[in-house]
Amino acid sequence: MKFLPSLLIVTTLLASAQSFASNKARDVIYGEDNRQDVFESRNSAFVELSKSTAAMISTDNLKSLSSGEIQISAASLQSRGICAKERFSKQITAANCSGFLVAPNVLVTAGHCIKSDYDCSASKWVFDFKVDHADQTTVTVPSSAVYSCKKIISRSLDSSTKDDYAVIELNRPANDRRPLAFRKKGKIARGASLVVIGHPTGLPTKIADGAKVRSHSTKFFVANLDTYGGNSGSAVFNTRTSEVEGILVRGDNDYVYDSNLGCQVSNVCTNDACRGEDVTYITNIEALKKL
């Protein structure tokens, strides 16, 4: 995943039948595919956490309806070159990045998702972008679930340290959902269990648990999370504490070309193989210490 927003990543499928042609790392499935739609999850704690996660969606993909709802439109995963047999292939791919609430009007995402004031103004942050059944092809949300980026509070995208985060102020408080708790000091232990919530390949909200911390670096840790482009900015939680440990920012290749099917399929590795997925420590963000 992650240095390229998911819709830009998926568009490359139409230009190349060989692979996702990019010099940036993305993501992969490790072991079993643990992604679940929100309606599938039987973990009430995970479902509650998902309410405070949001999708970064271009204003071009949002339409106001006379009912007062907002319709979210985008091409399906299959229509963007992914094989029909892939999970969620009929669902729309509207999200460019993911984010999560840390204060009523403050949201955290990846630094490569918000690079400028233009990025701030060109997209909305949409909560409750989810489906109610597996083959749902259209999604609407209440207008109250859609927020604008008012300003960038703090941001880092450092090529040398690989630090990658952005903190933005929303145009109004999200008083109908709870800000997420996050680690304020120290580091999660190697081998600790993780769950990530966000928008893989721009899809409606997915919850993916069953992952563990592999190793630590100065500014990030590495884990075997089932994530894709579009998960950039996703909250990565400590399964035991439900606290945010970090921000999903980079990983291995999402898809590989299946010459027999003539389309792309998910890249699959064993739990201990491939490069792993990089997660920026939430404790790197000095601006959050003031909350």
C-alpha positions in Angstrom: 0.0 0.0 0.0 0.4 3.2 0.6 2.2 6.0 -1.0 -0.3 6.0 -3.8 -4.0 6.5 -3.0 -6.0 3.4 -3.8 -7.9 4.7 -6.8 -4.7 5.9 -8.5 -3.2 2.5 -7.7 -6.1 0.6 -9.2 -6.2 2.7 -12.3 -2.8 1.4 -13.2 -4.4 -2.0 -13.8 -6.0 -0.5 -16.9 -2.7 0.6 -18.2 -0.7 -2.6 -17.5 -1.8 -6.2 -17.8 1.4 -7.4 -16.1 1.2 -5.9 -12.6 0.6 -2.9 -10.5 3.4 -0.9 -12.1 4.7 1.3 -9.4 8.0 1.8 -7.6 6.1 2.3 -4.3 5.4 -0.5 -1.9 1.8 -1.5 -1.3 0.1 -4.4 0.6 -0.7 -8.1 0.6 -2.7 -10.9 2.3 -0.7 -12.8 5.0 -2.0 -16.3 5.7 -5.8 -16.3 5.6 -7.6 -13.3 4.4 -9.0 -11.9 7.7 -10.9 -8.9 6.1 -14.5 -8.7 7.1 -17.3 -6.3 6.4 -18.6 -4.5 9.5 -21.9 -6.4 9.3 -20.0 -9.7 9.4 -18.0 -9.0 12.5 -19.1 -10.7 15.7 -16.7 -8.6 17.8 -18.7 -5.8 19.2 -15.6 -3.9 20.3 -14.3 -3.9 16.7 -17.6 -2.7 15.3 -17.6 0.2 17.8 -14.1 1.2 16.8 -15.1 1.2 13.2 -17.6 4.0 13.8 -14.7 6.3 14.5 -12.9 5.5 11.2 -13.4 7.5 8.0 -12.8 7.3 4.3 -11.1 10.0 2.3 -13.4 10.4 -0.8 -13.2 12.9 -3.7 -16.0 15.3 -3.9 -16.6 14.1 -7.4 -17.8 10.7 -6.0 -20.4 12.3 -3.7 -23.9 13.4 -4.7 -26.5 15.1 -2.5 -29.9 13.4 -2.7 -33.3 15.0 -2.1 -33.7 12.7 0.9 -30.8 14.6 2.6 -28.5 11.6 2.2 -25.2 11.5 0.3 -24.8 8.9 -2.4 -21.3 7.5 -2.9 -20.5 6.4 -6.4 -17.4 4.7 -7.9 -16.3 1.9 -10.1 -16.4 -1.6 -8.7 -13.3 -3.6 -7.8 -14.0 -5.9 -10.7 -14.4 -3.1 -13.3 -11.0 -1.9 -12.3 -9.3 -5.1 -13.4 -9.5 -7.3 -10.4 -10.8 -10.8 -11.0 -14.5 -11.5 -10.4 -13.5 -14.4 -8.0 -11.8 -12.0 -5.7 -13.6 -11.1 -2.4 -15.6 -7.9 -2.5 -15.3 -7.7 -6.3 -18.8 -6.2 -6.8 -18.3 -3.5 -4.2 -17.4 0.1 -5.1 -13.9 1.5 -4.6 -14.5 5.1 -3.6 -11.9 5.8 -0.9 -8.5 7.2 -1.6 -7.2 6.8 1.9 -8.4 6.1 5.4 -8.4 8.0 8.7 -9.6 8.0 12.3 -10.9 10.3 14.9 -8.7 11.2 17.9 -10.7 14.3 19.2 -14.2 15.5 18.3 -12.9 17.6 15.4 -9.4 16.1 14.9 -8.6 13.3 12.5 -5.3 11.4 11.8 -4.3 9.9 8.5 -1.1 9.1 6.6 1.2 12.0 5.6 1.2 10.9 1.9 -2.6 11.2 1.8 -2.7 14.9 2.7 0.2 16.7 1.1 -1.2 20.2 0.5 -4.1 22.5 1.2 -5.5 21.4 -2.2 -5.6 17.8 -0.9 -7.4 19.1 2.2 -10.1 20.8 0.2 -10.5 18.4 -2.7 -11.9 15.5 -0.6 -14.4 14.8 2.1 -14.0 12.6 5.1 -16.9 10.1 5.3 -17.8 8.0 8.3 -20.0 4.9 8.0 -18.9 4.1 4.5 -19.9 0.5 4.8 -22.2 -2.1 3.3 -25.0 -4.2 4.8 -24.6 -7.2 2.6 -21.7 -8.7 0.6 -22.8 -7.8 -2.9 -24.1 -4.3 -2.2 -23.2 -2.1 -5.1 -24.5 1.3 -3.9 -23.8 3.1 -0.7 -25.5 6.1 0.9 -24.7 7.9 4.2 -26.5 10.6 6.1 -25.1 14.1 5.3 -24.2 14.3 9.0 -21.5 11.6 8.4 -19.6 13.8 5.8 -17.0 16.2 6.9 -14.5 18.6 5.3 -10.9 19.2 6.1 -10.7 22.6 7.6 -6.9 22.8 7.9 -3.7 20.7 8.3 -2.6 20.8 12.0 0.6 18.8 11.6 2.2 16.6 9.0 5.3 14.5 8.3 6.5 12.6 5.2 10.2 11.9 5.7 12.0 9.8 3.1 15.0 9.2 5.3 13.2 8.1 8.6 10.0 6.9 6.8 7.9 8.9 9.2 4.5 9.3 7.7 1.4 11.0 9.3 -1.0 13.9 9.1 -3.3 15.5 11.6 -6.2 17.6 10.3 -8.9 19.7 11.8 -12.4 18.8 10.6 -14.9 21.6 9.7 -17.1 20.6 12.8 -17.0 18.3 15.7 -18.2 14.7 15.2 -20.2 14.6 18.3 -22.1 11.4 17.4 -19.1 9.1 17.6 -16.3 8.5 20.1 -12.7 9.7 19.6 -10.4 6.7 19.7 -8.0 6.1 22.5 -4.3 5.9 21.5 -0.9 5.0 23.0 0.8 8.0 24.5 4.2 6.5 25.4 6.3 3.4 25.0 5.9 0.8 22.2 3.7 -2.2 21.6 5.5 -5.5 22.2 6.8 -7.7 19.4 4.3 -10.5 18.8 1.4 -8.5 20.2 -2.0 -9.0 18.4 -3.3 -6.3 16.1 -6.5 -5.4 14.2 -6.7 -2.8 11.4 -9.8 -0.9 10.2 -10.0 1.0 7.0 -10.7 0.9 3.3 -8.5 -1.6 1.3 -8.4 -0.7 -2.4 -10.9 2.0 -1.7 -13.6 -0.5 -0.6 -16.3 0.1 2.1 -15.0 -0.4 5.7 -13.2 -3.6 6.4 -12.1 -5.0 9.7 -9.0 -7.3 9.6 -7.6 -8.9 12.7 -5.4 -11.9 13.2 -2.2 -10.0 12.7 0.9 -9.6 14.9 3.8 -7.2 15.4 6.9 -8.6 13.6 9.6 -6.1 14.3 10.4 -2.5 15.4 12.2 0.3 13.7 12.9 3.9 14.9 9.8 5.5 13.4 7.6 2.5 12.6 6.9 -1.1 13.3 6.3 -4.0 10.9 3.3 -6.3 11.0 1.6 -9.0 8.9 -1.6 -7.0 8.4 -4.0 -7.8 5.6 -4.0 -4.4 4.0 -4.1 -2.7 0.5 -3.7 0.7 -1.1 -6.6 2.7 0.4 -5.7 1.4 3.8 -3.2 4.3 4.0 -4.0 6.2 7.1 -5.9 3.3 8.7 -5.8 3.0 12.5 -3.9 -0.1 13.7 -5.2 -1.2 17.1 -3.8 -3.3 19.9 -6.4 -6.1 20.1 -6.0 -6.4 23.8 -6.4 -2.7 24.8 -8.3 -1.3 21.8 -5.9 1.6 21.7 -4.5 2.9 18.4 -0.8 1.8 18.1 -0.1 3.4 14.8 -1.0 4.4 11.2 -0.8 2.0 8.3 1.5 3.6 5.7 3.4 1.1 3.5 3.5 -2.6 2.5 4.0 -5.3 -0.1 2.3 -5.6 -3.5 -1.5 -5.7 -3.4 -2.2 -7.7 -6.5 -0.4 -10.0 -9.0 -1.5 -10.8 -12.6 -3.1 -14.1 -13.2 -2.4 -15.0 -16.9 -5.0 -17.7 -17.0 -7.8 -15.5 -15.8 -6.5 -12.3 -17.5 -7.0 -10.2 -14.4 -5.4 -9.4 -11.1 -5.7 -11.5 -7.9 -4.6 -10.7 -4.4 -0.9 -11.3 -3.6 -0.8 -13.9 -0.8 2.1 -14.7 1.5 2.5 -16.9 4.6 2.2 -15.1 7.9 6.0 -14.9 8.3 6.9 -14.2 4.6 7.2 -11.1 2.4 8.2 -7.7 3.6 5.4 -7.0 6.0 3.3 -3.8 6.4 4.8 -0.7 8.0 2.9 1.2 10.7 4.0 4.7 11.8 4.0 4.9 15.6 1.1 7.1 16.9 3.6 8.3 19.5 5.6 10.1 16.8 2.9 12.8 16.6 3.8 15.6 18.9 0.6 17.5 18.2 -1.5 14.7 19.8 0.2 15.3 23.1 -1.8 18.5 23.4 -5.1 16.7 23.2 
